[in-house]
Amino acid sequence: GGGGDEASEEDAGEEQDVEGGLRATATGPKAEAERPEWMGSEPPVAAALDVDIDISGQEITLENGLKMIVVENHEVPFVTAALRLRAGAYTEPGDFPGTASMAANMITRGTVARDAEALAKELESHGIGLNANAGADGAAVSVSSVKGEFDRAMRLMAEVIQVPAFDEKEFTTLRSQMLVGK
């Protein structure tokens, strides 16, 4: 075998006991594939860069306990802010996988004050980028804009965090997109 788990021909395609439960064994042409010799046994690793990067910031704890880290760079008139939460997939109920990802995607699809189209137009017309995502151990909402639009960007970020609409039509559309992988 080429680096993966070995399985005999008689148990190809059957489940095998592995630590933590059962796992299916691969079958077909890919299961028989070998790593080409010219690739070597390990992927290539580039040498470490010899660069001194100073990313020092100031950590501030707000009255509500929220920690804010400020890293300034005055070379470009561009500002980015992100809210990171310890609330990713690991906090989901077992019978509702994907809830964190769905919620993160939904909050940027309209608020109680603006539907998805109005929010998108507001962001686009002012050159503001607004994103939300959820991973295994956390979720984040981030916003980026030129310095002159940052107050507006922060107001829009606060709006999607504090009063998302969770519109049923948007939910249905997003769910369909996620099910087909678009």
C-alpha positions in Angstrom: 0.0 0.0 0.0 1.0 3.6 -0.6 0.9 5.2 2.8 -2.7 4.3 3.8 -4.1 1.5 5.9 -3.5 -1.9 4.4 -6.5 -4.2 3.8 -6.6 -7.7 2.4 -8.6 -8.4 -0.8 -11.2 -10.4 1.1 -12.2 -7.5 3.4 -12.1 -4.8 0.7 -15.3 -2.9 0.8 -16.3 -4.2 4.2 -16.3 -2.4 7.5 -13.3 -2.9 9.8 -13.1 -2.4 13.5 -10.9 0.6 14.2 -10.4 2.7 17.4 -13.5 4.7 18.0 -15.8 2.6 15.8 -16.2 1.0 12.4 -14.6 2.4 9.2 -15.4 1.4 5.6 -12.5 0.0 3.6 -11.8 1.6 0.2 -12.4 -0.3 -2.9 -12.0 0.2 -6.7 -9.1 1.6 -8.7 -8.1 4.3 -6.2 -7.8 1.7 -3.4 -5.2 -0.1 -5.5 -3.2 3.1 -6.4 0.4 3.3 -5.3 2.3 6.6 -4.7 4.7 7.2 -7.7 8.4 6.7 -6.7 9.4 10.0 -8.2 7.2 11.7 -5.6 9.2 10.3 -2.7 7.8 9.0 0.5 7.3 12.5 2.2 5.9 15.7 0.7 8.6 18.4 0.1 9.0 21.0 2.8 10.4 24.4 2.0 13.1 25.9 4.1 11.9 28.3 6.8 11.9 32.0 5.8 14.4 34.1 7.7 12.1 37.1 8.2 11.5 39.2 11.3 7.8 40.2 11.4 6.6 42.3 14.3 2.9 41.7 14.9 2.5 43.3 18.3 -0.9 44.3 19.4 -2.7 45.7 22.4 -5.2 43.5 24.2 -8.1 45.3 25.8 -10.8 43.7 27.9 -14.2 45.5 27.7 -16.6 45.9 30.5 -18.7 43.0 29.2 -15.7 40.7 29.3 -15.1 40.7 25.5 -11.4 40.8 24.7 -10.3 43.1 21.9 -6.9 42.9 20.3 -5.8 45.9 18.3 -2.9 45.5 15.8 -2.2 48.8 14.0 -0.7 49.2 10.5 -0.8 52.8 9.2 0.8 52.0 5.9 -2.5 51.4 4.2 -5.9 53.1 4.8 -7.7 49.8 5.3 -9.3 48.4 8.4 -10.4 44.8 9.4 -12.2 43.7 12.5 -13.3 40.2 13.5 -15.4 38.8 16.3 -14.3 35.3 17.2 -16.5 33.0 19.4 -15.8 29.7 21.0 -19.0 28.3 19.5 -18.3 26.1 16.5 -19.4 22.6 15.5 -18.4 21.1 18.8 -21.2 23.0 20.5 -23.9 21.6 18.1 -26.6 19.3 19.4 -25.7 15.8 18.1 -29.0 15.4 16.3 -28.5 18.7 14.4 -25.0 18.6 12.7 -24.2 21.7 10.6 -26.1 24.1 12.8 -23.1 26.4 13.5 -22.2 26.6 9.9 -25.8 27.3 8.9 -26.2 30.0 11.5 -22.9 31.7 10.5 -24.0 31.7 6.9 -27.5 32.9 7.7 -26.5 36.0 9.7 -25.1 37.7 6.6 -28.3 37.1 4.6 -30.4 39.9 6.1 -31.3 41.5 9.3 -34.5 42.7 10.8 -33.8 46.1 9.2 -32.6 45.0 5.8 -33.4 42.0 3.7 -30.5 40.0 2.0 -30.6 42.1 -1.1 -30.7 45.5 0.7 -27.8 44.4 2.9 -25.7 43.2 -0.1 -26.4 46.5 -1.9 -25.3 48.5 1.2 -22.1 46.5 1.5 -21.3 46.7 -2.2 -22.0 50.3 -2.6 -19.5 51.2 0.1 -16.9 48.6 -0.7 -17.4 46.8 2.6 -16.6 43.1 2.9 -18.6 41.2 5.5 -18.1 37.5 6.2 -19.2 34.9 8.7 -18.1 31.3 9.2 -18.0 28.5 11.7 -15.4 25.8 12.1 -14.9 22.9 14.5 -14.0 24.9 17.5 -15.1 28.4 16.8 -17.1 30.9 14.7 -16.2 34.3 13.4 -17.7 37.4 11.8 -15.4 39.8 10.1 -15.6 43.1 8.3 -13.1 45.0 6.1 -13.3 48.4 4.6 -11.3 51.5 3.7 -10.8 53.7 6.8 -13.4 56.3 5.7 -16.2 53.6 5.7 -15.2 51.8 8.9 -17.9 53.3 11.1 -20.5 52.2 8.6 -18.8 48.8 8.4 -18.9 48.3 12.2 -22.5 49.3 12.4 -23.4 46.7 9.7 -21.3 44.1 11.5 -23.1 44.8 14.7 -26.5 44.7 12.9 -25.9 41.2 11.5 -24.6 39.9 14.9 -27.3 41.5 17.0 -30.5 41.3 14.9 -30.1 38.7 12.1 -33.4 38.0 10.3 -33.0 34.2 9.7 -35.5 34.6 6.9 -37.2 31.4 5.9 -36.7 31.9 2.2 -33.0 32.6 2.6 -32.8 29.5 4.9 -34.4 27.3 2.2 -32.1 28.7 -0.5 -28.9 28.2 1.6 -30.0 24.7 2.7 -30.5 23.7 -1.0 -27.1 25.2 -1.9 -25.3 23.4 1.0 -27.0 20.1 0.1 -25.7 20.2 -3.5 -22.3 21.6 -2.5 -22.5 25.0 -4.2 
